[in-house]
């Protein structure tokens, strides 16, 4: 997508677009990592509900990757990019790099930290590492496209889609576990003698 959107740009402008989009996406995702849970509590949404909803959303994105369909987000982004001169904020930073799936994943992974600063720091460090990989990939897009070709890119996209689908199912399982465990404990307490 980046290669297609920046095909007409000179190399210096393409590099600037990659840096700008990656930094903006990093700021968006860091904001979601640090304040996402607070935002959910303001809205009255529990973390288990967000885990299930986020897992379902990620699963839809994963199926689009596995079956090679362009997601609606990417289709809208490409259409919007063709009508704007500056593509760094939209569609590159958002929604292509910091899209709904990435935002959901960051909030859910920070939720697993459950207030542990060391765990939260690891999540933030992994986020920064992932963004560094994205930036390096964007800067080397032409080489990557030339080496992998269309077939190689499709194979990698499908394999990563399967991994994302498994992660999405795990988020749903975790969310349902958090909801059903207290309920089952209540039922067991009610069945206990004298309960």
N, C-alpha and C positions, 0 to 999 in steps of 0.2 A: 504494500500500500504506500509506504514511504517512497519507494522508488518511482511509483507511478505519479504521486503527487508532486515530486520534486524533479521530474524528468527535464523540465525546461529551465531549471535554475543553474546558474554557474556554481562550480564546486564550493567557493567560499560562502555563498548564500545558503547552499545545502547544508554545510557544516554548521552555520549559525542557526538554521532552522532546527537541526537535530539537537543542538545544545539547549536552545530556548525551550523547545517542546519538552525535553527531558526534565529540565529544571522546573518548569511549570507543573508538569505531571507529578514530580516529586513533592512539590509544595501542596498540591491537592491531596495526594495520598497521605502525606504526613499529617495534614489537618484532619483527615478522616481517622487516621490511626490514633491521634491524641484526643480528639473531641467527638469521635463517632459514637462512643458509648453514652456520653453525656447527652448528645443530641437525641439518641434513642429514648433515654429516660425522660427527657422533656416531652417527647411525643407520646410517652406512655407505652412504648414498645419494649417488651422483654427480650433479652438476648436469645432465649430459646426460639421465640417466634422469628427473630431475625435470622437465626441459624437456618431454620427450615426454609424461609423465604429466599435467603441468599443461596442456599444449596440448590433450590429449584431453579433460580435464575442462572447460576453457574452451570447447571446441568443442561439448560437450553443452549447456552453458549458452547458447551462442550459438544453437544450433538451437531451443532452447525459446523464445528471444526472437523469432527470425525467424518461427516457425510459431505464435506466440501461445499456447504452452502454458505453464501455470504450472509452474515447477520444483518438485521435491519439497521443496527447502529452503524455498521460499516457502510451500508448503502446510503444512508442519510449523510454520513460524513463525507463520502466521495462526492455526492451531489452538491453539498454545501461548499466543499473546497473548490469546485469548478466555478463557483460564483463569487469567490473572494480572492483578494490578492495575498493577504497574510494568512497562511495556513497553520502557523505555529500554535496558536491558542486553540482554535477550532479548525480542523478536526484532529490535529496531531496530538496535542497535550490532552485534550478532552474531546471526544471519547475514545480515541484509538489507544493511547497509552494508559491514561487514568480513566478507564471506562467503568461501567457499573460492576463488572465482574471483579476488577481490581479493587475497587472501593469496598465491595462486599467482603472480599477475602481479607483485606486489611482489618476491617472492623471485627470480623469473626476471629481472626488470629489474635488480635489484641484482647478480645473477650476471653480467650483461653488463658491469657496471662493472669487474669483474675486478680489484678492489683499487685502482682509480683513485679517490682521494678526491673529485676534481672531478666525475667522472661520478656517483659515489654521492650527492654533494650535490645534483646536478641531479635525480636520481630522487626524493630526499626532498622537494625543493622542489616537484616536480610532484605528489607525493602530497599535500602540504599544500594545493596549489592545487586539486586535485580534491576534497579534503574540504571546502574552502571553498565550492566550487560546490555540493556536496551540501547543505551547511548552508543556503546561500542558497536553494536549491530547496525544502528542507523548510520554511523559514520563510515561503516564498511559495506553499506547496502549493495553497491554495484558489484563488489567482489563476491559477496555472499550469493547474490542472484546468479552471477556467472558460474560459480563453482557448483552450487546445488542444482541449478536449473529448475524448471517447473516441477518435474517429477520428484526431485529430492525435497523441494519445499512442501509439496503436497504430502509426502510420506511423513516428514517431521511434524507438520501441522496435525495430521491424524493421530500420530502417537501421543503428542502433547494433549490432544483433545481427549483421548482415553484416560490419561492421567488426571486431567481436569474433571472428567466425569466421576472418577473414583473419589476425588477430593470433595466434589459436590455431594455425593451420596453420603460420605462421612459426616459432612456438616448437617445433613438432614437427620442422620442417625443420632448425632450428638444432641441436636435440638429436641427430637422426640424423647430421647433418654432423659433429658433434663425435665421435660414436662411429665412424663409417665412415671418416673421413679417415685416422686413424692406421692402421687396418686396411688400407686401400688402399695407403698408403705402404709398409707392410710387405710386401704382395704385390709391389709394383713393385720393391722392393729385392731380393726373392727372385728375380725374373725377370732382374735385371740380370746382365750377364756377370761371372762370378766371384762371384756372390751366393749 
